[in-house]
Amino acid sequence: MPAAPKNNPPLRRLLGPGPSAVNPRVLESLSLPVVGHLDPAFLQIMDQNMAMLREVFQTKNRLALPMSGTGSAGMETCFVNLIEPGDAVLIGVNGFFGTRMVDVAQRCGAQVDTVEAQWGTALDPAQFRAALAKKHYKLVAIVHAETSTGVLQPVEEVSRLVHEHDSLLLVDAVTSLGGAPVRVDEWAIDVCYSCTQKCLSCPPGLSPVTFNERAVELVRKRKTKVQSWYLDLSMIEKYWGSERVYHHTAPISMNYALHEALRVALEEGLEASWQRHREVHGVFVREMRKLELEPAVAESIRAPMINAIRVPENVDDAKVRQRLYDEFNIEIGAGLGPLKGKIWRVGLMGDGARVENVELLAKALRQLI
């Protein structure tokens, strides 16, 4: 069989729900020489990645490291390490990724209950209060920025309720980290995970996670082995810690990329990045309204990095998205689940959170709808 032709992917403007545009400095870092995963130079990079992740997560947690795998690996890492068969878990579901949490927790043998809200709306803390009053849960999990809907879930009130009932709080910050405040320590988040390919403007391939000492202690006191060998933090933390015990070959080049992405983020400053995402979101809403395209989420709970707009009734959703590919080299996202065909999801994340991207999309949509 002859070799396949040389790879020649198109140069897209990535305005979908992820991956986002990769910063040129990050792309350049991927071409650095590969060294061994126990090379002293790489161990230094690992330490620096952990230190910078603590800053981005706004935490002093000792355990803050990038898991090998995409954001879903981060989700699984949190559940497989904390959950043992029969544990009671409460999960907030108001979109696709809350639903995925339920699936993952059930696969770990958890007894799962849910607090639910209509897709496109926020979870009500009163529902958590009622559920927590009836039963003790080992873990309560919510999605901060629900990628499928564009909802930014308020965390602090839910966190207070969770800790009043002596449960752990797990937060999915896959889409929000770097683009909106994620204050792990201030909000008393026990466990948090994210990814590299959204607001950190890095290729997909790593999933930053952080566990506080209370959560780490639960991992250490498990009665059963962690379901996943690959994601077992009791072993992985020994590689990332001072012992440097081999577990698996770390993705060297992706750690280079994350290192540079974190440098870029911290050079800009988290507050500045959060403000940039808010400002670009504001421009986006104004430009879409000129086209009579309305936001699908109430203003008070809109995630600035993942913008959901309603598809007009007389417009063919799939046809418009295909023409954006074919004629303008622009990607936007479709709706999922009950929102399929009803919304477009426009990612303005990380390096892609630029007014020029909003203007290019608005110009293209003006010709297509």
C-alpha positions in Angstrom: 0.0 0.0 0.0 1.5 3.4 -1.0 2.0 6.1 1.6 -0.8 8.5 2.1 -0.4 12.0 0.6 1.4 14.6 2.7 -0.9 16.1 5.3 -2.2 19.5 4.3 -4.9 20.6 6.7 -6.8 23.9 5.9 -6.0 27.1 7.8 -9.3 27.5 9.6 -10.5 30.3 11.8 -11.6 28.2 14.8 -14.7 29.8 16.3 -16.3 26.6 17.5 -16.6 25.2 21.0 -13.1 23.8 20.8 -10.3 23.4 19.9 -9.5 27.1 19.8 -6.9 28.9 17.9 -3.4 28.0 19.1 -1.0 30.8 20.0 1.9 30.9 17.5 4.4 30.7 20.4 2.7 27.5 21.6 2.9 26.0 18.1 6.6 26.8 17.9 7.2 25.1 21.2 5.9 21.8 19.8 9.0 21.7 17.5 11.5 21.8 20.4 13.8 18.8 20.8 12.2 15.8 22.5 14.0 14.6 25.6 13.3 11.7 27.9 10.5 11.9 30.4 13.1 11.5 33.3 15.6 14.0 31.8 16.5 16.6 34.4 15.6 19.3 31.9 12.1 17.9 31.5 11.6 17.4 35.2 12.3 21.1 35.6 9.5 21.8 33.0 7.2 19.6 35.0 7.8 21.5 38.2 7.2 24.8 36.4 4.0 23.6 34.8 2.7 22.6 38.2 3.6 26.0 39.7 2.0 27.9 36.8 -1.2 25.7 37.0 -1.5 26.6 40.6 -1.6 30.2 39.6 -4.1 29.7 36.8 -6.4 27.6 39.1 -5.9 30.2 41.8 -4.9 27.6 44.4 -2.1 26.7 46.7 -2.9 22.9 46.4 0.2 20.8 46.2 -1.5 18.5 43.7 -2.0 20.5 40.5 -0.8 18.7 37.4 -1.7 17.9 33.7 -3.1 14.5 33.2 -2.1 12.8 29.9 -5.3 13.0 27.9 -8.0 15.5 26.9 -10.6 17.1 29.2 -12.6 13.9 29.4 -9.6 12.2 30.9 -9.6 14.9 33.6 -13.2 14.1 34.3 -12.5 10.4 34.6 -9.5 11.1 36.7 -11.6 12.9 39.3 -14.3 10.3 39.4 -12.2 7.1 39.3 -9.9 8.3 42.1 -12.6 9.6 44.5 -15.4 7.1 43.9 -15.7 3.6 45.2 -18.6 1.2 44.4 -21.7 2.2 46.3 -20.7 5.8 47.0 -23.5 8.4 46.8 -22.9 11.1 44.3 -25.0 14.2 43.4 -24.5 15.7 39.9 -25.9 18.9 38.5 -27.2 18.3 34.9 -28.1 21.3 32.7 -26.3 20.2 29.5 -24.3 17.6 27.7 -21.3 17.5 30.0 -23.3 17.1 33.2 -24.9 14.1 31.5 -21.5 12.8 30.7 -20.5 13.2 34.4 -23.5 11.0 35.3 -22.3 8.3 32.9 -18.7 8.3 34.2 -19.8 8.2 37.8 -22.1 5.3 37.2 -19.3 3.4 35.5 -17.4 3.8 38.7 -20.2 2.1 40.6 -21.6 5.3 42.2 -25.2 5.6 43.3 -26.0 8.8 41.3 -28.7 11.3 42.0 -29.2 14.5 39.9 -30.2 18.1 40.2 -31.5 19.2 36.9 -32.3 22.3 35.0 -33.5 23.0 31.4 -30.6 23.2 28.9 -29.7 26.9 28.6 -30.5 27.8 32.2 -28.5 27.6 35.5 -28.8 25.1 38.3 -30.8 26.4 41.3 -28.9 26.2 44.6 -32.3 25.5 46.3 -32.4 22.2 44.6 -29.0 21.3 46.0 -30.1 22.4 49.4 -33.2 20.1 49.2 -31.2 17.1 47.9 -28.4 17.5 50.5 -30.9 17.7 53.3 -32.3 14.3 52.5 -29.1 12.3 52.0 -25.3 12.4 52.6 -23.3 12.5 49.4 -19.6 11.8 49.2 -19.2 14.0 46.2 -21.2 16.8 44.5 -20.3 17.7 40.9 -21.2 20.6 38.7 -20.1 22.1 35.3 -18.8 25.7 35.6 -19.1 26.7 31.9 -21.4 24.2 30.1 -19.9 24.0 26.6 -23.2 22.6 25.1 -25.3 25.6 26.2 -23.1 28.6 26.9 -24.2 28.8 30.6 -21.8 30.0 33.3 -22.9 28.4 36.5 -22.5 30.4 39.7 -20.4 28.3 42.1 -20.1 30.0 45.4 -23.6 29.3 46.8 -23.5 25.7 45.7 -20.1 25.3 47.3 -21.3 26.7 50.6 -24.2 24.2 50.7 -22.0 21.3 49.8 -19.5 22.0 52.6 -22.3 22.6 55.1 -23.2 18.9 54.5 -19.6 17.7 54.6 -19.4 16.6 51.0 -16.7 17.2 48.4 -17.2 19.7 45.5 -16.0 18.7 42.1 -16.1 21.4 39.4 -15.6 21.0 35.6 -13.7 24.1 34.4 -12.9 22.7 31.0 -14.2 25.7 29.1 -13.8 28.4 31.7 -10.2 28.1 32.9 -8.2 31.1 31.7 -11.2 32.8 30.2 -13.3 33.5 33.3 -12.5 33.5 37.1 -11.9 30.0 38.4 -11.0 30.6 42.1 -10.4 27.1 43.4 -9.3 28.1 46.9 -11.6 31.1 47.4 -14.7 29.2 46.3 -13.7 26.1 48.3 -13.5 23.8 45.3 -12.1 20.5 46.5 -11.4 19.0 43.0 -11.3 20.7 39.6 -10.3 19.7 36.1 -9.9 21.5 32.8 -8.3 21.0 29.4 -5.6 22.6 27.2 -7.6 23.3 24.0 -10.0 26.0 25.1 -9.0 29.3 26.8 -5.4 28.2 27.2 -5.0 28.2 23.4 -3.0 25.0 23.3 -3.7 21.8 21.3 -5.8 19.1 22.8 -3.9 16.5 24.7 -3.6 17.3 28.4 -6.1 17.8 31.2 -5.0 19.9 34.2 -6.5 18.8 37.5 -6.1 19.9 41.0 -7.1 18.1 44.3 -6.9 19.7 47.7 -5.5 17.8 50.7 -8.9 16.6 51.8 -9.5 15.0 48.4 -6.0 13.6 48.3 -6.5 12.0 51.7 -9.6 10.3 50.4 -7.7 8.8 47.5 -5.0 7.5 49.9 -7.6 5.9 52.2 -9.5 4.0 49.5 -10.5 0.5 50.4 -10.4 -0.6 46.7 -7.9 0.0 43.9 -8.6 2.9 41.6 -10.7 1.5 38.7 -8.2 2.9 36.1 -4.5 2.0 36.3 -3.6 4.8 33.8 -5.4 7.5 35.8 -4.5 6.3 39.3 -3.3 9.5 41.1 -1.7 7.5 43.9 0.9 6.4 41.4 0.9 9.4 39.1 1.6 11.9 41.9 4.8 9.9 42.7 6.1 10.7 39.2 5.1 14.3 39.4 6.4 14.6 43.0 9.9 14.4 44.4 10.1 10.6 44.1 10.0 10.6 40.3 8.7 7.1 40.2 8.1 6.0 36.6 4.4 5.5 35.7 3.9 6.1 32.0 5.8 8.0 29.3 4.6 11.6 29.6 3.7 13.4 26.4 6.9 15.5 26.2 5.9 17.9 23.4 2.4 18.5 24.8 4.0 19.5 28.1 6.2 21.9 26.2 3.1 23.4 24.6 1.3 23.7 27.9 4.4 25.3 29.4 4.4 28.0 26.8 0.6 28.4 26.9 0.7 29.0 30.6 3.6 31.5 30.2 1.5 33.4 27.6 -1.5 33.4 30.0 0.4 34.7 33.0 2.3 37.3 30.9 -1.1 38.8 29.9 -2.4 38.4 33.4 -5.5 36.5 34.5 -7.6 39.6 35.2 -6.7 41.1 31.8 -7.6 37.8 30.1 -11.0 37.6 31.9 -11.7 41.2 30.9 -10.7 40.7 27.3 -13.1 37.7 27.1 -15.9 39.8 28.6 -15.3 42.7 26.2 -15.2 40.5 23.1 -18.4 38.8 24.2 -20.0 42.2 24.5 -19.0 43.1 20.9 -20.2 39.7 19.7 -23.7 40.2 21.2 -24.0 43.7 19.7 -22.9 42.5 16.2 -25.2 39.5 16.2 -28.2 41.7 17.2 -27.5 43.8 14.2 -28.2 40.6 12.2 -31.3 39.9 14.3 -29.5 37.0 16.0 -30.3 36.8 19.7 -28.4 35.2 22.5 -29.9 31.9 23.7 -28.8 32.4 27.4 -29.8 35.1 29.9 -27.2 37.8 30.2 -26.5 37.2 33.9 -25.3 33.6 33.3 -23.6 33.8 29.9 -20.2 32.3 29.6 -18.2 34.9 27.7 -16.0 32.3 25.9 -18.8 30.1 24.5 -21.5 32.1 22.9 -24.9 30.5 22.1 -27.1 32.3 19.6 -30.5 31.2 18.3 -30.7 29.9 14.8 -33.5 31.8 12.9 -36.5 29.6 12.1 -36.2 30.1 8.3 -32.4 29.3 8.3 -30.9 25.8 7.6 -28.4 25.4 10.4 -26.2 22.7 8.8 -26.1 24.5 5.4 -24.9 27.8 7.0 -22.2 26.0 9.0 -21.0 24.1 5.9 -20.9 27.3 3.8 -18.9 29.0 6.6 -16.4 26.2 6.1 -16.4 26.2 2.3 -16.5 29.9 1.6 -15.0 31.6 4.6 -12.8 28.9 6.3 -14.7 29.6 9.6 -15.8 26.9 12.0 -18.7 27.4 14.4 -20.4 24.7 16.5 -23.9 23.2 16.2 -26.3 22.7 19.0 -26.3 19.3 20.9 -29.1 17.2 22.4 -32.4 19.2 22.7 -30.7 22.3 21.2 -29.7 20.5 18.0 -30.6 22.8 15.1 -31.7 25.5 17.5 -28.5 27.3 18.4 -25.0 28.0 17.1 -22.2 27.8 19.5 -19.5 30.4 18.8 -16.2 30.0 20.7 -14.3 33.2 21.5 -11.6 31.5 23.6 -8.1 32.3 24.5 -6.2 33.6 21.4 -9.4 33.5 19.5 -11.1 36.0 21.8 -10.5 38.9 19.4 -12.8 41.6 18.0 -11.5 40.9 14.5 -12.9 37.4 14.7 -16.3 38.7 15.7 -16.2 41.1 12.7 -15.2 38.4 10.3 -18.0 36.1 11.4 -20.6 38.9 11.3 -19.5 39.8 7.8 -19.8 36.2 6.7 -23.2 35.6 8.3 -24.5 38.7 6.8 -24.0 37.1 3.4 -25.5 33.7 4.4 -28.7 34.3 6.4 
